[in-house]
Amino acid sequence: MSENRPAILGGRAAFPDGLRLLRPTLPPYDAVGPRWAESFATGTLTKGPALEEYERRLADHLGVRHALGVSSCTAGLMLVLDRCRGRTALLPSFTFMATAMAAGWAGLELCFCDVDPHTWSLDPAAVEDAIVREGIGADGGVIVPVHVFGTPADTDAFAAITRRTGIPTVYDAAHGFGALCGGAPLGRQGTANVFSTSPTKLLITGEGGVVATDDDEVAAHVRIGREYGNPGDYDAVFVGMNARLSEAGALLGIASLGLLEGEAERRNGLARIYRSLLEDVPGITFQALRPGDRCSYKDLSFTVGSAFGLTRDGLVAALAAEGIPSRAYYDPPAHRLAAFADIGPSFESRLPETARLAGQIVSLPLYGGLSDAEVEIVCDRVRDAHRHAGDIAAALS
């Protein structure tokens, strides 16, 4: 690898036309088009045979009794957590805003807990401290861990807490398709795992989500809830919503399911290149993964510490000049969002790792269509930014 003068200091940009941060890996249109034409011809645009097939295939893939297609991961979380209405949700702040918003919409009190400094997922010890501090009993809480960036949370630890306290666990598995927990797909852990199938994920339905569960009562609640709470006789038994997944989405999902393992393997291969070329750079730290687990790598993320020589924002600016896009997930974290300004400040002192991560995290391009050479160039430019950190910092100031 040769050293380049960073574009922010007047050098030539690595990608003058810009590199994409994300790009969905889609099946060929012919894998979806003919069956969509059939649905279109019959007028069966929702609640048809494609959804039934999609849900059956998903259940087989995940090894669960029920896999229910819904309009979004957020809607799925809202419906599952609706059964916990009035309880306290023990959840991370270092997560996409939808985790906290779904709990809020479902009428739960939010209790933000800190994350593990190595795995970046909800810290089981912080959850246990909150349970004791708040005096939460079996019927008073629900634990909502997140499989952050597609790395499985500490499912064994949360299962132990549930056994000991009786407090159920519902996983936000938005990034979970393509991840493996103990060598098997996520889905059977806790009361439910709720996935996203939006275009930034590995399994894609356009927009959509999946509720995976072995709990018959949870499955029944979601089935009815996604139909406005209407069990079929038009006499709604609870306040539900329209959270159906269309036939078009289900058909895309069926075809996308056939690409899932290949996409997961490809992303893991690219992630290995990123790690091999950057893990020795001072200040850069990658997310820890438990033995036997596999990350989906919905995002390729690392933290930028002081030893790098630039702040995270300084690196972001240097890469932007190279035509390399990035994102700072999740900055601000959920407790600092304006939507939660009434409660957020009270949690600030309890979330030191969340605050550190929010200030240091960066996600770089990663998707199946990215080439090895493109990843190597991105890594070269990250290393160049470190080598020229002093000059870049001076230029930015």
C-alpha positions as CSV (number, residue, x, y, z in Angstrom):
1,M,0.0,0.0,0.0
2,S,1.4,3.4,-1.0
3,E,1.0,6.6,1.0
4,N,-1.3,9.2,-0.7
5,R,-1.6,12.8,0.1
6,P,-5.1,13.2,1.5
7,A,-7.6,15.1,-0.7
8,I,-8.5,17.4,2.1
9,L,-4.8,18.6,1.9
10,G,-4.9,19.0,-1.8
11,G,-4.3,15.5,-3.0
12,R,-6.4,13.6,-5.6
13,A,-9.6,12.1,-4.3
14,A,-9.8,8.4,-4.1
15,F,-13.3,8.3,-5.6
16,P,-13.9,11.6,-7.6
17,D,-17.4,10.4,-8.5
18,G,-18.2,9.3,-5.0
19,L,-18.5,5.8,-3.5
20,R,-21.8,4.6,-2.3
21,L,-22.3,3.9,1.4
22,L,-25.0,1.4,0.9
23,R,-26.6,-0.5,-2.0
24,P,-29.2,-3.2,-1.7
25,T,-28.4,-6.7,-3.1
26,L,-31.5,-7.5,-5.0
27,P,-32.6,-10.6,-6.9
28,P,-33.0,-10.4,-10.7
29,Y,-36.4,-8.9,-11.7
30,D,-37.3,-12.2,-13.4
31,A,-37.3,-13.9,-10.0
32,V,-40.1,-11.6,-8.8
33,G,-41.8,-10.1,-11.9
34,P,-43.8,-13.1,-13.2
35,R,-45.4,-13.9,-9.8
36,W,-46.1,-10.2,-9.3
37,A,-47.8,-10.1,-12.7
38,E,-50.1,-12.9,-11.5
39,S,-50.9,-11.0,-8.3
40,F,-51.6,-7.9,-10.3
41,A,-53.8,-9.8,-12.7
42,T,-55.9,-11.3,-10.0
43,G,-56.0,-8.1,-7.9
44,T,-54.5,-10.0,-4.9
45,L,-52.2,-7.3,-3.7
46,T,-52.2,-8.1,0.0
47,K,-53.1,-11.0,2.3
48,G,-52.5,-13.6,-0.4
49,P,-50.5,-16.8,-1.1
50,A,-47.1,-15.0,-1.4
51,L,-47.3,-13.8,2.2
52,E,-48.2,-17.3,3.4
53,E,-45.3,-18.8,1.5
54,Y,-42.9,-16.1,2.7
55,E,-43.8,-16.6,6.4
56,R,-43.6,-20.4,6.1
57,R,-40.1,-20.2,4.5
58,L,-39.0,-17.7,7.1
59,A,-40.1,-19.9,10.0
60,D,-38.2,-22.8,8.5
61,H,-35.1,-20.7,8.0
62,L,-35.2,-19.3,11.6
63,G,-36.3,-22.5,13.3
64,V,-39.3,-20.9,15.0
65,R,-43.0,-21.7,15.2
66,H,-44.1,-18.3,13.9
67,A,-42.5,-15.8,11.5
68,L,-44.9,-13.0,10.7
69,G,-44.4,-10.4,8.0
70,V,-45.3,-6.9,9.0
71,S,-45.0,-3.4,7.4
72,S,-41.8,-2.5,9.4
73,C,-39.6,-3.6,12.2
74,T,-41.0,-0.6,14.2
75,A,-44.6,-1.8,13.8
76,G,-43.5,-5.3,14.8
77,L,-41.9,-4.0,18.0
78,M,-44.9,-1.9,18.7
79,L,-47.2,-4.9,18.5
80,V,-45.1,-7.2,20.5
81,L,-44.4,-4.6,23.2
82,D,-48.1,-3.7,23.3
83,R,-48.6,-6.9,25.4
84,C,-46.3,-5.2,27.9
85,R,-48.2,-2.0,28.1
86,G,-47.7,-0.1,31.4
87,R,-44.3,-1.8,32.1
88,T,-40.8,-0.4,32.1
89,A,-38.7,-1.0,29.1
90,L,-35.0,-1.7,30.0
91,L,-33.3,-0.8,26.7
92,P,-30.1,0.8,25.3
93,S,-29.8,4.4,24.3
94,F,-27.1,3.4,21.8
95,T,-29.5,2.2,19.1
96,F,-31.6,3.5,16.3
97,M,-34.4,5.8,17.5
98,A,-37.1,3.3,16.5
99,T,-36.3,1.0,19.4
100,A,-37.2,3.6,22.0
101,M,-40.0,5.1,19.9
102,A,-41.7,1.7,19.5
103,A,-41.6,1.2,23.3
104,G,-43.0,4.7,23.8
105,W,-45.8,4.2,21.4
106,A,-46.7,1.0,23.2
107,G,-47.1,2.8,26.4
108,L,-44.0,1.7,28.2
109,E,-41.9,3.8,30.6
110,L,-38.3,4.1,29.2
111,C,-35.3,3.2,31.3
112,F,-32.1,3.6,29.3
113,C,-29.3,1.4,30.4
114,D,-25.6,1.5,29.3
115,V,-23.9,-0.8,26.8
116,D,-20.9,-3.1,27.1
117,P,-17.7,-1.2,26.0
118,H,-16.5,-4.1,23.9
119,T,-19.7,-5.5,22.3
120,W,-21.5,-2.2,22.2
121,S,-24.7,-4.1,23.0
122,L,-27.0,-3.6,26.1
123,D,-24.9,-4.5,29.2
124,P,-26.6,-7.3,31.2
125,A,-25.0,-5.9,34.4
126,A,-26.4,-2.5,33.8
127,V,-29.9,-4.1,33.3
128,E,-29.6,-5.9,36.6
129,D,-28.6,-2.8,38.4
130,A,-31.6,-1.0,36.9
131,I,-33.9,-3.8,38.0
132,V,-32.7,-3.5,41.5
133,R,-32.6,0.3,41.6
134,E,-36.1,0.7,40.2
135,G,-37.6,-2.3,42.1
136,I,-38.9,-3.9,38.9
137,G,-40.7,-7.2,39.3
138,A,-41.6,-9.9,36.9
139,D,-44.8,-8.1,35.8
140,G,-43.2,-4.7,35.8
141,G,-40.6,-4.7,33.1
142,V,-39.4,-6.0,29.7
143,I,-35.8,-6.2,28.6
144,V,-35.2,-4.9,25.0
145,P,-31.6,-5.7,23.9
146,V,-30.5,-4.8,20.4
147,H,-28.3,-6.9,18.0
148,V,-26.3,-3.8,17.2
149,F,-24.9,-3.7,13.6
150,G,-25.9,-7.4,13.3
151,T,-23.7,-8.7,16.2
152,P,-25.8,-10.9,18.5
153,A,-26.4,-9.5,22.0
154,D,-25.4,-11.6,25.0
155,T,-28.4,-13.8,24.7
156,D,-27.2,-16.3,27.4
157,A,-26.9,-13.5,30.0
158,F,-30.4,-12.1,29.2
159,A,-31.9,-15.6,29.3
160,A,-30.4,-16.0,32.8
161,I,-31.9,-12.7,33.9
162,T,-35.3,-13.7,32.6
163,R,-35.1,-17.1,34.4
164,R,-34.0,-15.4,37.6
165,T,-36.5,-12.5,37.6
166,G,-39.3,-13.6,35.4
167,I,-38.9,-10.4,33.3
168,P,-39.3,-11.2,29.6
169,T,-36.8,-10.3,26.9
170,V,-37.8,-9.0,23.5
171,Y,-35.0,-8.5,21.0
172,D,-34.7,-5.6,18.5
173,A,-33.2,-7.7,15.7
174,A,-33.5,-5.1,13.0
175,H,-30.0,-6.0,11.8
176,G,-30.3,-9.6,12.5
177,F,-30.9,-11.4,9.2
178,G,-27.6,-13.0,8.2
179,A,-26.3,-13.1,11.8
180,L,-25.7,-16.4,13.6
181,C,-26.0,-17.0,17.4
182,G,-24.1,-20.1,18.5
183,G,-24.0,-21.2,14.8
184,A,-27.8,-20.8,14.2
185,P,-29.8,-17.9,12.9
186,L,-31.2,-15.5,15.4
187,G,-34.9,-15.9,16.1
188,R,-35.6,-18.3,19.0
189,Q,-34.1,-16.2,21.8
190,G,-36.3,-14.6,24.3
191,T,-40.0,-14.0,23.8
192,A,-39.5,-12.6,20.3
193,N,-36.9,-11.3,17.8
194,V,-38.2,-8.5,15.6
195,F,-36.3,-8.0,12.3
196,S,-36.2,-5.2,9.6
197,T,-36.3,-6.0,5.9
198,S,-35.8,-2.4,4.6
199,P,-33.4,-1.8,1.7
200,T,-30.3,-1.3,4.0
201,K,-30.6,-4.9,5.3
202,L,-29.5,-8.3,4.0
203,L,-33.0,-9.6,3.5
204,I,-35.2,-7.1,1.7
205,T,-38.9,-6.6,1.1
206,G,-38.7,-3.0,0.1
207,E,-40.1,-1.9,3.4
208,G,-41.1,-4.4,6.1
209,G,-40.3,-6.4,9.1
210,V,-40.6,-9.9,10.7
211,V,-41.7,-11.0,14.1
212,A,-40.2,-14.3,15.0
213,T,-41.4,-16.2,18.1
214,D,-42.2,-19.6,19.5
215,D,-44.9,-18.0,21.7
216,D,-48.4,-18.8,20.3
217,E,-50.0,-15.9,22.2
218,V,-47.5,-13.3,21.0
219,A,-48.0,-14.6,17.4
220,A,-51.8,-14.4,17.7
221,H,-51.5,-10.8,19.1
222,V,-49.4,-9.8,16.2
223,R,-51.6,-11.4,13.6
224,I,-54.7,-9.6,14.9
225,G,-52.8,-6.4,15.7
226,R,-51.5,-6.0,12.2
227,E,-55.2,-6.1,11.1
228,Y,-56.3,-3.2,13.3
229,G,-57.0,-5.6,16.2
230,N,-59.7,-7.2,14.1
231,P,-59.8,-11.0,14.5
232,G,-62.0,-11.4,11.4
233,D,-65.5,-10.5,12.6
234,Y,-64.9,-6.7,12.4
235,D,-65.2,-6.4,16.2
236,A,-61.7,-5.3,17.1
237,V,-60.6,-6.8,20.4
238,F,-57.9,-4.2,21.0
239,V,-56.5,-1.1,19.4
240,G,-54.3,-2.3,16.5
241,M,-53.0,-0.8,13.3
242,N,-52.5,-1.5,9.7
243,A,-49.1,-3.3,9.7
244,R,-49.6,-5.7,6.8
245,L,-46.9,-6.7,4.4
246,S,-48.0,-6.5,0.8
247,E,-47.8,-9.4,-1.7
248,A,-45.2,-7.5,-3.6
249,G,-43.0,-7.2,-0.5
250,A,-43.5,-10.9,0.3
251,L,-42.5,-11.9,-3.3
252,L,-39.4,-9.8,-3.0
253,G,-38.7,-11.4,0.4
254,I,-39.0,-14.9,-1.0
255,A,-36.5,-14.2,-3.7
256,S,-34.2,-12.3,-1.3
257,L,-34.2,-15.2,1.1
258,G,-32.3,-17.2,-1.5
259,L,-29.6,-14.5,-1.6
260,L,-29.3,-14.1,2.2
261,E,-26.4,-16.5,3.0
262,G,-24.3,-15.4,0.0
263,E,-24.8,-11.8,1.0
264,A,-23.8,-12.6,4.7
265,E,-20.7,-14.4,3.6
266,R,-19.7,-11.7,1.2
267,R,-20.1,-9.0,3.9
268,N,-18.1,-11.0,6.4
269,G,-15.4,-11.4,3.8
270,L,-15.2,-7.7,3.2
271,A,-15.3,-7.1,7.0
272,R,-12.3,-9.3,7.3
273,I,-10.4,-7.1,4.8
274,Y,-11.4,-4.0,6.8
275,R,-10.2,-5.5,10.0
276,S,-7.0,-6.9,8.7
277,L,-6.0,-3.6,7.2
278,L,-7.2,-1.3,10.0
279,E,-7.0,-3.1,13.3
280,D,-3.4,-2.2,13.9
281,V,-4.0,1.5,13.3
282,P,-3.7,3.4,16.6
283,G,-7.0,4.5,18.0
284,I,-9.2,2.3,15.9
285,T,-11.2,-0.4,17.7
286,F,-13.7,-2.8,16.2
287,Q,-16.8,-4.4,17.9
288,A,-16.1,-7.6,19.8
289,L,-17.9,-10.8,18.7
290,R,-18.5,-13.8,20.9
291,P,-17.0,-17.1,19.8
292,G,-19.5,-19.1,17.8
293,D,-21.4,-16.1,16.7
294,R,-21.5,-14.4,13.3
295,C,-22.2,-10.7,12.6
296,S,-24.5,-9.9,9.7
297,Y,-22.4,-6.7,9.1
298,K,-25.4,-4.6,8.3
299,D,-22.8,-1.9,8.9
300,L,-19.0,-1.9,9.1
301,S,-18.3,0.2,12.2
302,F,-15.4,1.1,14.4
303,T,-14.5,3.7,17.0
304,V,-11.9,6.4,16.6
305,G,-10.0,7.1,19.8
306,S,-7.6,9.8,20.7
307,A,-4.5,7.8,19.6
308,F,-5.7,8.1,16.0
309,G,-4.7,11.7,16.0
310,L,-8.1,13.0,14.6
311,T,-11.5,13.0,16.1
312,R,-14.2,10.9,14.6
313,D,-15.6,14.0,12.9
314,G,-12.1,14.9,11.6
315,L,-11.8,11.5,10.0
316,V,-15.3,11.8,8.5
317,A,-14.4,15.1,6.9
318,A,-11.1,13.7,5.5
319,L,-12.9,10.7,4.0
320,A,-15.7,12.9,2.6
321,A,-13.0,14.8,0.7
322,E,-12.0,11.5,-0.8
323,G,-15.5,10.7,-2.0
324,I,-15.9,8.1,0.8
325,P,-19.3,8.5,2.6
326,S,-19.8,7.5,6.2
327,R,-22.3,7.6,9.0
328,A,-22.1,8.2,12.8
329,Y,-24.6,5.6,14.1
330,Y,-25.9,6.4,16.7
331,D,-25.1,10.1,17.4
332,P,-27.1,11.4,19.0
333,P,-28.1,8.3,21.1
334,A,-31.7,7.9,21.8
335,H,-31.8,9.6,25.3
336,R,-30.4,12.8,23.7
337,L,-33.1,13.0,21.0
338,A,-35.4,16.0,21.2
339,A,-38.3,13.5,21.3
340,F,-37.1,12.3,24.7
341,A,-36.0,15.7,26.1
342,D,-38.4,15.3,29.0
343,I,-36.6,12.2,30.4
344,G,-33.3,12.0,28.6
345,P,-31.1,14.3,30.8
346,S,-31.9,12.2,33.9
347,F,-30.1,9.2,32.3
348,E,-26.9,11.1,31.1
349,S,-24.8,10.2,34.1
350,R,-25.7,6.5,33.9
351,L,-24.6,6.1,30.3
352,P,-20.8,6.9,30.1
353,E,-20.1,4.1,27.5
354,T,-23.0,5.2,25.4
355,A,-21.7,8.8,25.4
356,R,-18.2,7.6,24.5
357,L,-19.4,5.4,21.6
358,A,-21.7,8.2,20.2
359,G,-18.7,10.5,20.0
360,Q,-16.3,8.0,18.4
361,I,-18.3,5.7,16.2
362,V,-18.2,5.7,12.4
363,S,-19.6,3.3,9.8
364,L,-18.0,3.0,6.4
365,P,-19.2,1.5,3.1
366,L,-20.2,-2.1,3.2
367,Y,-22.5,-4.1,0.8
368,G,-22.3,-7.2,-1.3
369,G,-21.6,-5.3,-4.5
370,L,-18.5,-3.5,-3.1
371,S,-15.2,-4.9,-4.5
372,D,-12.2,-6.0,-2.5
373,A,-10.2,-3.3,-4.2
374,E,-12.6,-0.6,-3.2
375,V,-12.4,-1.7,0.4
376,E,-8.6,-1.7,0.2
377,I,-8.6,1.9,-1.1
378,V,-10.9,3.0,1.7
379,C,-8.6,1.5,4.2
380,D,-5.6,3.1,2.5
381,R,-7.2,6.5,2.9
382,V,-8.1,5.9,6.6
383,R,-4.5,5.0,7.2
384,D,-3.4,8.1,5.3
385,A,-5.6,10.2,7.4
386,H,-3.9,8.9,10.5
387,R,-0.4,9.5,9.0
388,H,-1.3,13.1,8.2
389,A,-3.5,13.7,11.3
390,G,-1.7,16.7,12.5
391,D,-1.9,18.6,9.1
392,I,-5.5,17.6,8.7
393,A,-6.4,18.8,12.2
394,A,-4.7,22.1,11.5
395,A,-6.5,22.4,8.2
396,L,-9.9,21.7,9.8
397,S,-9.3,24.2,12.6
